[in-house]
Amino acid sequence: MTDTKFFLFCDAAAITQDNKLIAHGIFDNLGAKQFPVVHPSMAAIFRIEGPEVVDGAELTFRLRNVMAEKDLVDAKLPLSMTHANNSFQGVVNLVALQLENAGEYHGILLMNGKQIAVSKLIVGQVK
């Protein structure tokens, strides 16, 4: 069974050469005055562990607009393991992301086609 240690949205993130994760500005909600709106840049970060987390496994990241039942992002991320401890941390950079409406969005991680984690992002309209 795959264990998701964390799965979060943030303003920016990177993984260093020595496999340290740097994340800035973690959040779970956004606000906009009007829709549609383009969010200039954000990242999704995660760490997964377990016996299925092996070199060559296929990881998929999706960002879903729950209200519209529409995937905004569907990205395949083949795992290239640098450590043999069945642990992987990743960053998915999301640039110029168009958000059509206020509501709930879900970041979804799938391992070899099976959903392993969901992270909610609430997008609200502000005055």
C-alpha positions as a Python dict, from the first residue, in 0.01 Angstrom:
ca = {
    (1, 'M'): (0, 0, 0),
    (2, 'T'): (131, 344, -93),
    (3, 'D'): (143, 597, 190),
    (4, 'T'): (116, 965, 106),
    (5, 'K'): (318, 1160, 363),
    (6, 'F'): (201, 1497, 225),
    (7, 'F'): (34, 1644, -84),
    (8, 'L'): (7, 2023, -80),
    (9, 'F'): (-22, 2332, -300),
    (10, 'C'): (230, 2615, -268),
    (11, 'D'): (354, 2929, -443),
    (12, 'A'): (685, 2775, -553),
    (13, 'A'): (891, 2460, -491),
    (14, 'A'): (1206, 2281, -598),
    (15, 'I'): (1406, 1972, -513),
    (16, 'T'): (1777, 2027, -456),
    (17, 'Q'): (2056, 1807, -592),
    (18, 'D'): (2079, 1634, -254),
    (19, 'N'): (1701, 1557, -262),
    (20, 'K'): (1586, 1827, -19),
    (21, 'L'): (1243, 1972, -90),
    (22, 'I'): (1213, 2350, -74),
    (23, 'A'): (856, 2485, -61),
    (24, 'H'): (739, 2845, -26),
    (25, 'G'): (390, 2968, 61),
    (26, 'I'): (179, 2658, 130),
    (27, 'F'): (-197, 2717, 84),
    (28, 'D'): (-528, 2537, 42),
    (29, 'N'): (-746, 2823, -83),
    (30, 'L'): (-731, 3104, -337),
    (31, 'G'): (-944, 3408, -404),
    (32, 'A'): (-1024, 3603, -719),
    (33, 'K'): (-1246, 3903, -795),
    (34, 'Q'): (-1383, 3759, -1118),
    (35, 'F'): (-1382, 3442, -1325),
    (36, 'P'): (-1233, 3303, -1535),
    (37, 'V'): (-897, 3394, -1384),
    (38, 'V'): (-543, 3285, -1467),
    (39, 'H'): (-320, 3195, -1174),
    (40, 'P'): (33, 3282, -1288),
    (41, 'S'): (231, 3012, -1109),
    (42, 'M'): (192, 2755, -834),
    (43, 'A'): (322, 2409, -752),
    (44, 'A'): (191, 2085, -610),
    (45, 'I'): (432, 1898, -381),
    (46, 'F'): (413, 1545, -246),
    (47, 'R'): (600, 1262, -80),
    (48, 'I'): (493, 901, -124),
    (49, 'E'): (632, 582, 30),
    (50, 'G'): (563, 213, 1),
    (51, 'P'): (657, -108, -177),
    (52, 'E'): (488, 7, -502),
    (53, 'V'): (709, 319, -517),
    (54, 'V'): (977, 176, -746),
    (55, 'D'): (1183, 291, -1041),
    (56, 'G'): (970, 291, -1356),
    (57, 'A'): (630, 311, -1183),
    (58, 'E'): (394, 558, -1351),
    (59, 'L'): (271, 846, -1141),
    (60, 'T'): (-4, 1074, -1273),
    (61, 'F'): (-98, 1418, -1141),
    (62, 'R'): (-442, 1558, -1222),
    (63, 'L'): (-602, 1885, -1129),
    (64, 'R'): (-979, 1856, -1147),
    (65, 'N'): (-1245, 2125, -1144),
    (66, 'V'): (-1501, 1936, -934),
    (67, 'M'): (-1802, 2156, -1025),
    (68, 'A'): (-1734, 2136, -1400),
    (69, 'E'): (-1624, 1770, -1377),
    (70, 'K'): (-1324, 1863, -1592),
    (71, 'D'): (-952, 1787, -1564),
    (72, 'L'): (-739, 2099, -1609),
    (73, 'V'): (-410, 1911, -1587),
    (74, 'D'): (-334, 1546, -1660),
    (75, 'A'): (42, 1489, -1641),
    (76, 'K'): (230, 1159, -1640),
    (77, 'L'): (538, 1154, -1416),
    (78, 'P'): (749, 839, -1462),
    (79, 'L'): (936, 771, -1139),
    (80, 'S'): (1311, 786, -1166),
    (81, 'M'): (1433, 675, -827),
    (82, 'T'): (1757, 810, -687),
    (83, 'H'): (1715, 640, -349),
    (84, 'A'): (1641, 276, -286),
    (85, 'N'): (1413, 334, 16),
    (86, 'N'): (1080, 318, -172),
    (87, 'S'): (1025, 689, -108),
    (88, 'F'): (972, 960, -369),
    (89, 'Q'): (903, 1331, -340),
    (90, 'G'): (798, 1540, -633),
    (91, 'V'): (710, 1886, -755),
    (92, 'V'): (457, 1962, -1028),
    (93, 'N'): (484, 2321, -1149),
    (94, 'L'): (157, 2471, -1273),
    (95, 'V'): (203, 2781, -1488),
    (96, 'A'): (-73, 3005, -1631),
    (97, 'L'): (-347, 2787, -1484),
    (98, 'Q'): (-692, 2901, -1598),
    (99, 'L'): (-957, 2864, -1328),
    (100, 'E'): (-1303, 2887, -1484),
    (101, 'N'): (-1512, 2926, -1171),
    (102, 'A'): (-1513, 2953, -793),
    (103, 'G'): (-1548, 2620, -618),
    (104, 'E'): (-1360, 2308, -522),
    (105, 'Y'): (-1065, 2177, -719),
    (106, 'H'): (-887, 1850, -646),
    (107, 'G'): (-524, 1763, -697),
    (108, 'I'): (-521, 1388, -757),
    (109, 'L'): (-223, 1150, -753),
    (110, 'L'): (-248, 812, -923),
    (111, 'M'): (12, 533, -912),
    (112, 'N'): (-8, 296, -1209),
    (113, 'G'): (-365, 417, -1269),
    (114, 'K'): (-484, 375, -909),
    (115, 'Q'): (-575, 684, -705),
    (116, 'I'): (-346, 717, -403),
    (117, 'A'): (-409, 1074, -279),
    (118, 'V'): (-634, 1379, -311),
    (119, 'S'): (-556, 1736, -205),
    (120, 'K'): (-840, 1992, -200),
    (121, 'L'): (-800, 2346, -326),
    (122, 'I'): (-1088, 2585, -255),
    (123, 'V'): (-1119, 2879, -495),
    (124, 'G'): (-1347, 3160, -378),
    (125, 'Q'): (-1475, 3487, -517),
    (126, 'V'): (-1369, 3794, -320),
    (127, 'K'): (-1510, 4145, -335),
}
